[in-house]
């Protein structure tokens, strides 16, 4: 075996042994929660552009990068999948997760970061209810109960229901301009600046 002389000590050392051949590590299993999130995101995307009746599981699977049988494994069937998509409950949990005195800022930031960072909007899909026929009525009923009525329940003072709907409609206007109309000035402005400018309009209805 040949030896290598170290430059400072004068001692010799054997060269490093060649690593043994190893079997290729198995590919990591796709994370179940990540797959479910991709499926829901794909279903939301398609629901915003097509009638519920026209959307196939294959279309959802293709967009999500999974197989249709995997969707059936996770959600059971198409109706169960879209029942999740048409529910605002978990989105409202995050949207309304702030003390009342800070809620306007939180709601505006959450909406914008949902679009810019997570590729999802917590409430904007309600604007596509007219595309959905009878399913649109489910969207509307869920939205009222899970978002605007829930918010109204947190407000004190007169006209809580009206104020909640005004606050939510103010938020929806921002979502439409940012995410659908894609206003270039709005999208060219930092989230922090938009929050500073826009949140007071939402907060004015929450704590007048």
C-alpha positions in Angstrom: 0.0 0.0 0.0 1.4 3.4 -0.9 1.8 6.1 1.9 1.3 9.8 2.0 3.6 12.1 3.9 2.0 14.9 5.8 3.7 18.2 5.2 4.3 19.4 8.8 4.8 16.3 10.9 6.9 14.1 8.5 4.6 11.2 9.5 3.1 9.0 6.9 -0.6 8.1 6.7 -2.5 5.6 4.7 -4.8 7.2 2.1 -8.5 7.2 2.9 -10.2 4.0 2.1 -12.6 4.1 -0.8 -16.2 4.0 0.4 -17.9 0.7 -0.1 -20.5 0.6 -2.8 -23.9 1.3 -1.3 -27.3 0.5 -2.6 -29.2 3.6 -3.7 -31.4 5.0 -1.0 -35.1 4.5 -1.6 -36.9 7.6 -2.8 -38.6 9.4 0.0 -42.3 8.7 0.3 -44.5 11.6 -0.7 -45.7 13.4 2.5 -49.4 12.7 2.9 -50.3 16.1 4.3 -48.4 17.8 1.4 -50.3 15.7 -1.1 -53.6 16.5 0.5 -52.8 20.2 0.4 -51.8 20.0 -3.3 -55.0 18.2 -4.1 -57.1 20.8 -2.3 -55.2 23.6 -4.0 -55.8 22.0 -7.4 -59.5 21.5 -6.7 -59.8 25.1 -5.7 -58.0 26.3 -8.8 -60.3 24.3 -11.0 -63.5 25.3 -9.1 -62.6 29.0 -9.8 -62.6 28.3 -13.5 -65.1 25.5 -14.2 -68.5 24.4 -13.0 -68.3 21.7 -10.4 -70.1 19.2 -12.6 -67.5 19.6 -15.3 -64.5 18.9 -13.1 -63.2 15.4 -13.1 -61.0 13.7 -10.6 -58.5 13.1 -13.3 -58.3 16.8 -13.9 -57.7 17.4 -10.2 -55.1 14.6 -10.1 -53.3 15.9 -13.2 -53.0 19.4 -11.8 -52.0 18.2 -8.3 -49.4 15.8 -9.7 -50.9 12.7 -8.1 -53.1 9.8 -9.2 -56.8 9.7 -9.1 -56.8 6.7 -6.8 -54.8 8.7 -4.3 -57.5 11.3 -4.2 -60.1 8.6 -3.5 -57.8 7.2 -0.7 -57.6 10.6 1.0 -61.0 12.0 0.4 -63.3 9.1 -0.5 -65.0 10.6 -3.6 -65.4 13.7 -5.6 -68.3 15.0 -3.5 -66.3 14.7 -0.3 -63.3 16.4 -1.9 -65.4 19.4 -3.0 -67.2 19.5 0.3 -63.8 20.4 1.8 -63.1 22.9 -1.0 -66.5 24.6 -0.4 -66.0 24.9 3.3 -64.4 28.0 4.7 -64.1 26.7 8.3 -60.4 26.0 8.5 -59.6 29.1 6.5 -61.7 31.2 8.8 -59.8 29.8 11.8 -56.6 31.3 10.5 -58.2 34.4 9.0 -59.8 35.4 12.3 -57.0 34.3 14.6 -56.1 37.6 16.2 -57.3 39.9 19.0 -60.1 42.1 17.9 -58.1 45.3 18.2 -55.5 43.8 15.8 -57.8 41.8 13.6 -58.0 44.2 10.6 -54.2 44.2 10.2 -54.1 40.4 10.6 -56.9 39.8 8.0 -55.3 42.0 5.4 -51.8 40.4 5.9 -53.2 36.9 6.0 -55.0 37.4 2.7 -52.0 38.9 0.9 -49.5 36.4 2.3 -51.9 33.6 1.3 -51.7 34.8 -2.3 -48.0 35.6 -2.4 -46.6 32.8 -0.3 -49.1 30.0 -0.1 -50.8 30.3 -3.4 -54.2 30.3 -1.8 -56.7 32.8 -0.7 -58.8 32.2 2.4 -62.0 33.7 1.1 -61.8 34.8 -2.5 -63.4 31.6 -4.0 -66.8 32.9 -2.9 -66.7 35.3 -5.9 -67.0 32.2 -8.2 -70.2 31.0 -6.6 -72.3 32.2 -9.7 -70.4 29.6 -11.8 -71.5 26.7 -9.6 -75.3 26.6 -9.9 -76.7 24.6 -6.9 -73.2 24.1 -5.6 -72.9 27.9 -5.5 -75.6 28.0 -2.9 -73.6 25.7 -0.7 -70.6 28.1 -1.1 -72.7 31.1 -0.2 -74.3 29.4 2.8 -70.9 28.2 4.1 -69.4 31.6 3.6 -72.1 33.4 5.5 -72.1 30.9 8.4 -68.3 30.3 8.6 -66.9 33.7 7.8 -69.2 36.8 8.0 -71.6 35.4 10.7 -68.7 34.1 12.8 -67.0 37.5 12.6 -70.2 39.2 13.6 -70.3 37.1 16.7 -67.0 38.6 17.8 -68.2 42.2 17.4 -69.8 44.3 20.1 -72.0 47.3 19.6 -74.7 48.1 17.1 -75.1 46.6 13.6 -72.6 43.8 14.2 -73.8 41.8 11.3 -73.6 44.7 8.9 -70.2 45.8 10.1 -68.9 42.2 9.7 -70.2 42.1 6.2 -68.7 45.5 5.4 -65.3 44.4 6.8 -65.3 41.1 4.8 -66.4 42.9 1.6 -63.6 45.4 2.0 -61.2 42.5 2.3 -62.7 40.8 -0.7 -62.2 43.9 -2.8 -58.5 43.8 -2.0 -58.4 40.1 -2.9 -60.1 40.6 -6.2 -57.8 43.5 -7.2 -54.7 41.8 -6.1 -55.4 38.2 -7.1 -57.8 38.4 -10.1 -57.4 41.9 -11.7 -53.7 41.7 -10.7 -53.4 45.4 -10.4 -49.7 46.2 -11.2 -49.4 49.1 -8.8 -50.9 47.0 -6.0 -48.7 43.9 -6.8 -45.7 46.1 -7.1 -46.1 47.4 -3.5 -44.8 45.5 -0.5 -47.2 43.6 1.7 -46.2 45.7 4.7 -47.1 49.0 3.0 -50.5 47.6 1.8 -51.2 46.5 5.3 -50.4 50.0 6.7 -52.6 51.7 4.1 -55.5 49.2 3.9 -56.0 47.6 7.3 -57.5 50.8 8.9 -60.4 50.5 6.5 -61.1 47.0 7.6 -60.5 47.8 11.3 -62.9 50.8 11.2 -65.8 48.3 10.8 -64.5 46.0 13.6 -63.9 48.6 16.3 -65.8 51.8 15.2 
